[in-house]
């Protein structure tokens, strides 16, 4: 049981790393933080295509990673 959970944990960990690394950057450098700060804070953010997919994949794998970590501690 524990070995299967550890293997699943590794797979989820790799998925989380890959999904975070493949996401595009949110900032446009120093000028983007000064000029577009209010727009980024109050504007609508609509993710389309692969950006939305990676965002959902990152969220799901992060939640699964945390749950599996707690389960592995309890199975000990």
ABEGO torsion letter per residue (X at the ends): XAAAAAAAAAAAAAAAAAAAAABBBABAEAAAAAAAAAAAAABBBBBBEAAAAAAAAAAAAAAAAAAAAAAAAAAX
